[in-house]
Amino acid sequence: MEFAAILLIAVAVIVVVTLVKAVRIVPQQRQDVVERLGKYKRTLNPGLNLLVPYIDAVRTKVDMREQVVSFPPQPVITSDNLVVSIDTVLYFKVVDSVRATYEISNFLQAIEQLTVTTLRNVIGSLDLERALTSREEINRHLSGVLDETTGRWGIKVTRVEIKAIEPPPSIRDSMEKQMRAERDRRAAILNAEGHKQSQILTAEGEKQAAVLRADGDRQARILQAEGQAKAIRTVFDAIHQANPSQKVLAYQYLQALPQIANGTANKVWIVPTELTKALEGMGGALGGLANMVGDVPSPEASQSAGEVEREAAEAAHAAATAAQEIHDEVRVAEAQATGGNTPQGLPAPEPVSPQSLLNDPSDQRERG
């Protein structure tokens, strides 16, 4: 009985093992390569598959998804004899599980070595500067070479990316200094351009300000000249409307004499001995001008004629007295200078009377 139980247990175990070996469940995106007695038989697709127990065996389980492999940094020499370290990333997928199993023993190692050799060939034909700036060209060249070579292995290389290109430390320091110098140069150029624009704008502003100031000065002078012209015209019209007489003009001249002598620049004021004759000539000239313009006093002016004549007589008397005093001082100074001898050939001046300043210029000429 014990033997029969042991045998039954052994048969049950064999049946279970046989069923396990006969039934194969393959997950999605995976293929199993099956061999029968050491020879390729078929490929199991995802799902439930049946095998012949103890005869069929699964050789490899191939993942059909796209895979990413990052290769370690590889030293590569450029055309200008500089050693750079390059990291690459490879994207691939298996499209034929049978060829990937039987055409090459280890396709990952083969792809890595092929990437390194191709990368060295490509970088060896480029200098450092071009290698740093031509990543797209390098990636495209690597993808073409790897896809052509790995096609017979049942592998499709979808993409190759260069992750980093590391030059030597001394070269990195030189590149940093070069970049710093380039940035300093650009900053200096921008600063100079800004200073130039600032000076141009300042000059334009000063130019416009000068033009506006000149225009304002011109308009101010024009307005000032117009105002002076209007004032002169008003005074001229007022004089003509008042129609002053000769005696009033002589009186105005006598009032102006003290102002002429009171100037700060008048250090010496010489009063000629012929002051009365000068006044007579001025009166004659003014009288002739009055006759030319029709010097006829207006009714309003004739009412104050007596008062004007009295003021004119008083001013003439004061002017004659001042002229006589100045004449006497001049004679005394000449006597002191010549030692009491009066120079010969100088006629003695006639005394000036206040009434003579108010006489008619025609009488004065007849008397002279």
Salt bridges, closest charged atoms under 4 A:
ASP32 OD2 - ARG30 NH2 3.13
GLU35 OE2 - ARG59 NH1 2.72
ASP56 OD1 - ARG36 NE 2.52
ASP63 OD2 - ARG65 NH2 2.89
ASP96 OD2 - ARG99 NE 2.92
GLU137 OE2 - ARG130 NH2 3.73
ASP147 OD2 - LYS156 NZ 3.09
GLU161 OE2 - ARG159 NE 2.57
GLU166 OE1 - ARG172 NH1 3.86
GLU182 OE2 - ARG185 NH2 2.42
GLU182 OE2 - ARG186 NE 3.30
ASP215 OD1 - ARG218 NH2 2.80
ASP217 OD1 - ARG221 NE 3.47
GLU280 OE2 - ARG367 NH2 3.79
GLU309 OE2 - LYS247 NZ 3.44
GLU334 OE1 - ARG331 NH1 3.04
